[in-house]
Amino acid sequence: MTNSRISGFYNLSLEERRAKLLEASRLTWGDLTPFTTGGLSAETAEHMIENVIGMYSLPVGLGLNFQINGRDVLIPFVVEEPSIVAGVSFMAKLIRTGGGFTATSTEALMIGQMQLLNVVNMDEARLKLYEHKAELLEKADRAESTLRKLGGGAKDLEIRLIEDSPIGAFLVIHLIYDVKDAMGANAVNAACERLAPEIEAITGGKVHLRILSNLTDRRIARARCTVPVSELTVGFESFKGETVRDGIIAAYAFAASDPYRAATHNKGIMNGVDAVVVATGNDWRAIEAGAHAYAARSGRYTSLTTWGKDAQGNLVGTIELPMAVGIVGGATKVHPAAQAAIKLMEVSAAAELAEIIACVGLAQNMAALRALATEGIQRGHMSLHARQIALAAGAKGDLIEKIAAQMVAEKSIRVERAEEILKGLEE
């Protein structure tokens, strides 16, 4: 059984961390190979994108302490920014004391859009399409026997009238498509292509664009957590728990009310979300687009999370966002490291992966708000950033930590200062 509580993990050497990971999970040394080698061969890369000249590596970190729906989960993060993995792991530890995360998700319903132009009578065309809905859905499913066997495929057809556009009025047909454990872009796009001639024949119009929407508001992941107010002072003993709680709530209120703050607030959420999406070979750009569009669905851009308190005074957080991720097909199936990431999390369904990612986003948001509401974001972040600066200055081995510690103490974290310290230590 996986154990996400690994004490002192940060202080271990790289090899010791790998050994501890094997003890805490069901992975073998062979399963770790994609993480230790980068996971992607030049031959595989050559077939993934165009004009390949090599590979580009990013660190893989391990998110600890996560308990989601009663199950411990070790979560891989692929990200270059310091403090993300440390912050999210610490918040998961605090959240664990309140029972961990509870997460749910909806069906994997994607939306395929078809733009219908040159329609003489919009109302007549709309009703004709509804009259032919059953045969259109059957047509959309014709080439997807596997999905249909799994209970997926075309589920519904919706018609929208767009009146206020630069080119005048036109119809938009939404194909609602259940993609099960896939991200679903290819299946949805192909289904829209199949439907285009049929729609034109029924309406006399011209189907122009036919492509999925990344505002996947029929495919939502949700998570919530409760943190005992007494736990909020861990690491911040000079603050009262109620002070930290109220500071987090006030910081959330700022994001909920002001789009300038909400943009940074939600960017912080996506720091964690994107890192896991990338680790699993999913389309982080699609997730970003969907999340930010969802945040603006009311007509005003706002927070993807909420923070408040319960009757006992404990901190309560929630998150809700579109999460179109898959565990079959695409890079997830091609990239060995993505496959290893799925195996590490012991994920057997796309919905489960979506729920894990939502929990990560909530924990990452709490980490940022807690820091902002107490000591400020810079203290913890800059101590980690100092190590990158020391590396950039040419430091190696033990000198990295020595130089980083001195720069933090001096509150002067600059490459020039790192070079000066390095020179002094080497003389």
Sequence and secondary structure as in RCSB ss.txt:
>XXXX:A:sequence
MTNSRISGFYNLSLEERRAKLLEASRLTWGDLTPFTTGGLSAETAEHMIENVIGMYSLPVGLGLNFQINGRDVLI
PFVVEEPSIVAGVSFMAKLIRTGGGFTATSTEALMIGQMQLLNVVNMDEARLKLYEHKAELLEKADRAESTLRKL
GGGAKDLEIRLIEDSPIGAFLVIHLIYDVKDAMGANAVNAACERLAPEIEAITGGKVHLRILSNLTDRRIARARC
TVPVSELTVGFESFKGETVRDGIIAAYAFAASDPYRAATHNKGIMNGVDAVVVATGNDWRAIEAGAHAYAARSGR
YTSLTTWGKDAQGNLVGTIELPMAVGIVGGATKVHPAAQAAIKLMEVSAAAELAEIIACVGLAQNMAALRALATE
GIQRGHMSLHARQIALAAGAKGDLIEKIAAQMVAEKSIRVERAEEILKGLEE
>XXXX:A:secstr
      TTGGGS HHHHHHHHHHHSS  HHHHHHHHH S  HHHHHTTSSS        EEEEEEEEETTEEEEE
EEE  STTHHHHHHHHHHHHHTTT BEEEE   EEEEEEEEE  S HHHHHHHHHHTHHHHHHHHHTT HHHHHT
T EEEEEEEEEE SSTT  EEEEEEEEE TTB  HHHHHHHHHHHHHHHHHHHS EEEEEEE S  TTSEEEEEE
EE GGGGGTT TTS HHHHHHHHHHHHHHHHH HHHHHHHHHHHHHHHHHHHHHTT  HHHHHHHHHHHHTTTSS
   SEEEEE TTS EEEEEEEE    SBSHHHHH HHHHHHHHHHT  SHHHHHHHHHHHHHHHHHHHHHHHHTT
 SHHHHHHHHHHHHHHHTT  THHHHHHHHHHHHHT   HHHHHHHHHHHH 
